[in-house]
Amino acid sequence: MHTVLYHRADLDGHCSGAIAALSLRQRQLDFKLHGIDYGDPIPWDLIDGHDLIVLDWSFQPWELFSEVLRRAKSLVWIDHHKTALAGLTEAMAGLLFTPSAKSMFAFAILVLVLLFRPQGIMGKRAAP
């Protein structure tokens, strides 16, 4: 069973959810579509043992992310907001460094991305 969690508070979340539903329906896979917003309770019953797809939304506080990874069968997470990358790197840093160093680690990752991939992680260089 697939669970699709999408950010229900904005249009790109709704569109992402609709595209995922269309794709899963075309592949004849069972799924549950669930809109979620920041501050809502986490629907653990839809996460436990399911293939989880999270669209345009992030688990906050970031400590929830490791709990989701532990409880979901699999996870596909697509979020285009820069806070998602910063939050994920900060959560990973929390596993390796002291709490006071987490923000420095996130900042360092962003600086490295800007230095080595100024066009973005997935972007292509523009022709001069």
C-alpha positions as CSV (number, residue, x, y, z in Angstrom):
1,M,0.0,0.0,0.0
2,H,1.3,3.5,-0.9
3,T,0.5,6.6,1.1
4,V,0.8,10.0,-0.6
5,L,1.2,12.9,1.9
6,Y,0.9,16.2,0.1
7,H,1.0,19.8,1.4
8,R,-2.7,20.7,1.3
9,A,-2.2,24.4,2.0
10,D,-1.0,25.5,-1.4
11,L,-1.6,24.8,-5.1
12,D,1.7,23.1,-5.8
13,G,1.1,20.6,-3.1
14,H,-2.4,19.8,-4.5
15,C,-0.9,19.5,-8.1
16,S,1.9,17.2,-6.8
17,G,-0.7,15.0,-5.1
18,A,-2.8,14.8,-8.2
19,I,0.1,13.9,-10.4
20,A,1.2,11.2,-7.9
21,A,-2.4,9.8,-7.8
22,L,-2.6,9.7,-11.6
23,S,0.7,7.8,-11.8
24,L,-0.2,5.3,-9.1
25,R,-3.6,4.8,-10.6
26,Q,-2.1,4.2,-14.1
27,R,0.2,1.5,-12.6
28,Q,-2.8,0.0,-10.8
29,L,-1.3,0.4,-7.4
30,D,-3.3,0.7,-4.2
31,F,-2.8,4.1,-2.5
32,K,-4.2,6.6,0.0
33,L,-4.0,10.3,-0.8
34,H,-3.8,12.4,2.4
35,G,-3.4,16.2,2.6
36,I,-1.4,17.5,5.5
37,D,-0.3,20.9,6.8
38,Y,2.2,22.1,9.3
39,G,0.9,21.6,12.8
40,D,-1.4,18.7,11.9
41,P,-0.8,15.5,13.8
42,I,1.4,13.0,11.9
43,P,-0.9,10.2,10.5
44,W,1.3,7.3,11.8
45,D,-1.4,4.8,10.8
46,L,-0.8,5.8,7.1
47,I,3.0,5.6,7.5
48,D,3.6,2.4,9.4
49,G,4.7,-0.3,7.0
50,H,3.6,1.6,3.9
51,D,5.5,2.9,0.9
52,L,5.4,6.6,1.7
53,I,5.5,9.4,-0.9
54,V,5.8,12.9,0.6
55,L,5.2,15.8,-1.7
56,D,5.9,19.5,-1.1
57,W,6.0,19.1,2.7
58,S,8.6,18.3,5.3
59,F,8.5,16.6,8.7
60,Q,9.1,19.2,11.4
61,P,10.7,19.2,13.8
62,W,13.4,17.3,11.8
63,E,13.8,14.7,14.4
64,L,10.6,13.2,13.1
65,F,12.4,12.4,9.8
66,S,14.4,9.6,11.4
67,E,11.2,8.2,13.0
68,V,9.5,8.2,9.6
69,L,12.4,6.4,8.0
70,R,12.2,3.8,10.7
71,R,8.5,3.2,10.5
72,A,7.8,3.5,6.7
73,K,8.5,0.6,4.4
74,S,10.1,3.0,1.9
75,L,10.2,6.7,1.4
76,V,10.2,9.0,-1.7
77,W,10.4,12.7,-0.6
78,I,10.1,15.5,-3.1
79,D,10.2,19.1,-1.9
80,H,11.5,22.0,-3.9
81,H,11.8,24.5,-0.9
82,K,15.3,25.5,0.2
83,T,14.3,24.9,3.8
84,A,13.9,21.2,3.0
85,L,17.6,20.9,2.0
86,A,18.7,23.0,5.0
87,G,16.5,21.1,7.4
88,L,17.6,17.7,6.1
89,T,21.3,18.5,6.4
90,E,20.7,19.9,9.9
91,A,19.0,16.7,10.9
92,M,21.8,14.6,9.5
93,A,24.3,16.8,11.3
94,G,22.5,16.2,14.6
95,L,23.4,12.6,14.3
96,L,27.1,13.4,13.9
97,F,27.8,16.6,15.7
98,T,26.8,18.5,18.9
99,P,23.5,20.4,18.7
100,S,25.2,23.8,18.6
101,A,27.1,22.7,15.4
102,K,24.0,21.7,13.5
103,S,23.3,25.1,11.9
104,M,26.9,25.5,10.9
105,F,26.8,22.2,9.1
106,A,23.7,23.2,7.2
107,F,25.3,26.5,6.2
108,A,28.5,24.7,5.1
109,I,26.5,22.4,2.8
110,L,24.6,25.3,1.2
111,V,27.9,27.2,0.6
112,L,29.5,24.0,-1.0
113,V,26.5,23.6,-3.3
114,L,26.7,27.2,-4.3
115,L,30.4,27.0,-4.9
116,F,30.4,23.7,-6.9
117,R,26.9,23.7,-8.4
118,P,25.8,27.4,-8.7
119,Q,23.1,26.2,-11.3
120,G,21.6,24.0,-8.6
121,I,21.9,20.3,-7.8
122,M,19.8,19.1,-10.8
123,G,20.2,22.1,-13.1
124,K,22.3,22.5,-16.2
125,R,24.7,25.3,-17.0
126,A,23.2,27.9,-19.2
127,A,25.0,28.6,-22.5
128,P,27.0,31.9,-22.4
